[in-house]
Amino acid sequence: MIYVVEDNPAIAETIQAYLQLAGYTTEVFGRCEGVMESLEYKYPRLCILDVMLPDGDGFLLAKQIHAYDSSIPFIFLTARESESDRITGLELGSEDYIIKPFSPKELVLRVQAILRRVEQGGKQQTEGETYTLDGHTLELNEHTHEVILDGKLLSLTALEWKMLLLLAENSPQLITRQRLLGECLGYVHDGSDRTINTHMKNLRSKLGSVEWIKTVRGFGYAFAGKRKDT
């Protein structure tokens, strides 16, 4: 999945068409609104961001995406061609800064090169952690965001992934609801219990009948799996 945030419909359609021909699925946004919310359900391999958008600034949106998950690569595709804008884009961690007008074929080639480098680099860094419980195995790969239960790839939302990773990495330590809210959702509000309960229920359903996550009533949760190498 590649996010395309571009307010010009003709440009957005062209980018989408060329990416789809290259075998990529896309999600197109005409404005900043909706991008951060979609990260919870459709996790992108890369984001292509315009800078001047109807409801905000692409630079600020890039900062928000990076704060949400710094492993998501992004590139700017914009008519802003000043040296200061280029420097700003690169300082924000952009993988590339492409000026309009542009070649759609070249854009696809750059996307392919970035994904090869980023994803192959992640695999070289680690193959992830494997946990066991009652004869079952659960593999978590922080770089590919894959979760594999007994050899089967699970489909988790970005939020479910962050909750599971936080619990597993801190096992057997108790993780409070407040910490889950703060580190995974980024806020605390009056409906926090219902929010956590809903996401935890969905996560547990995907993890099957084995109790990978234990509830400590009145406090929070703890991950029950054991690292395979311990």
Secondary structure, DSSP 8 states (H G I E B T S, - for coil): -EEEE-S-HHHHHHHHHHHHHTT--EEEESSSTTHHHHTTTS--SEEEE-SEETTEEHHHHHHHHHHH-TT--EEEEES---HHHHHHHHHTT-SEEEESS--HHHHHHHHHHHHHHHHHHHHHH---EEEEETTEEEEEETTTTEEEETTEEE---HHHHHHHHHHHHTTTS-EEHHHHIIIIIS---TTHHHHHHHHHHHHHHHT-SS--EEEETTTEEEE--EETT-
